[in-house]
Amino acid sequence: MLTNNKSKNILDELVQQKTSELEKEKKQDQDFFISQIEKEFLPKKGGVVKGKVMEITKNTVRLDLGRFGFGVVRGEELWESIDAYVDLKVGDIVEVTILELENEEGEMELSFRKQSLLSAWQELDQKRKKGEIITVKIQSANKGGLLSTIFGIPAFMPVSQLTPEHYPRVEGGDQARILSKLQQFVGQKMRVKILSADPNEDKLIISEKAAILDEQKKRLALLKVGDIVEGTVSGIVDFGAFVKFSSLREKEEIFEGLIHISELSWQKVKKVEEVLKIGQKIRAEIIGIDYSKITLSLKRLQKDFWQEAVKKYKVGQKVKGEVAKFEPFGAFVQLDKTICGLAHISELSDKKVKKPQEILKIGQKYEFKILSIEPEEHRLGLSLRAAEDKTIEKKNEAKKEEKEFNDKSKTKKEKKTETKKEKK
């Protein structure tokens, strides 16, 4: 048996060993607990924190990070992302990424740029789904539109997504002049919505027009298709004329609509300037309202002389017309001052024709046969080859008659000759 002293020593060793194990386990638990706190609650480089804007200067933005102290966004970290924070003001709460836990002044170095491109794209897509309006600063322009950045990601706004107020109206579609007008927006702020945020295609498309859509819908409720409005021609482009006018129901509300070149007159118009001039006052009819787009017509308020003029023509009738214009699909032929018909390229010859210029000449008159008349559509179909077929038939008939006449004359002469011979 063990002595009492030996038993006591063994017991002390066991107690000490157990105590050491318990303390070790406790230390491990404490270390784990502390690591979890640090992981979840303490700031770290590359992490994201929220702060309250304390001060905004030209080159810096200072934030109060609460229990984490203070931080600063400056340099390229500010300027490469400032377009997404153009409306930033003192008191705003913003989310920032930690670059350094402490700089020379004891502040955290921060960035407005997102922690990763993936999170930036995800947030942009969320803004798109919510239809959130964002204010951006235009950084540059090209012939196709305006460029900016959101969260450091390049964003493009096509010309078609500008509001009518900012749309570059350039006569003749001169690309250099369009670019010059677009460059006037560089440095300006615009309220936009995100139309597309696709990281796979690296495509971020924004729209100024979409940002005013809800407001525009309310305003457009003051208008109705069929309203006759009075306005002033505010711009002329290749495809039509812009007209500013006030609502019949609320005179203070000013709108702008487009008269397409096809709606200027019942007659074919080559250039808008033939009919309208900038500053000219006109009356027009509203023929379409589509979100922010208002379509007007000038010709709907005019008498359609085509309807009356076409009554003198009939299908199957042969007419003479002057070739006025070529298109890849055929030629437009002026029959009189009002009526212009189309001779499709397939109706110019029995042989295959690549271009109408191979058969016809501008300014020359030819005989055509009327194939179809569509008064409501202002269409009159012509055929050159059908008219020529009849001409050939007539020529053949004339030759036949001439031959028969010659044959008869020949027979009479022969008979006279025979009679003379018999008398002799």
Buried (B, 14 or more C-beta within 10 A) or exposed (E): EEEEEEEEEEEEEEEEEEEEEEEEEEEEEEEEEEEEEEEEEEBEEEEBBEBBBBEBEEEEBBBBBEEBBBBBBBEEBBEBBBBBBEEBEEEBEBEBBBBEBEBEEEBBBBBBBBBEBEEBBBBBBEBBEEEEBBBBBBBEBEEBBBBBBBBBBEBBBBBEBBBBEBBBBBBEEEEEBBBEBBBEBBEEBBBBBBBBBEBEEEBBBBBBBBBBBEEBEEBBEBBEEEBEBEBEBBBBBEEBBBBBBBBBEEEEBEBBBBBBBEBBEBBBBEEBEEBBEBEEEBEBBBBBBEEBEBBBBBBBEEEBEBEEBBEEBEEEEEBEBBBBBBEEEBBBBBBEEBBBBBBBBEBBBEEEBEEBEEBBEEEEEBBBBBBEBEBEEBEBBBBBBBBBEEEEEEEEEEEEEEEEEEEEEEEEEEEEEEEEEEEE
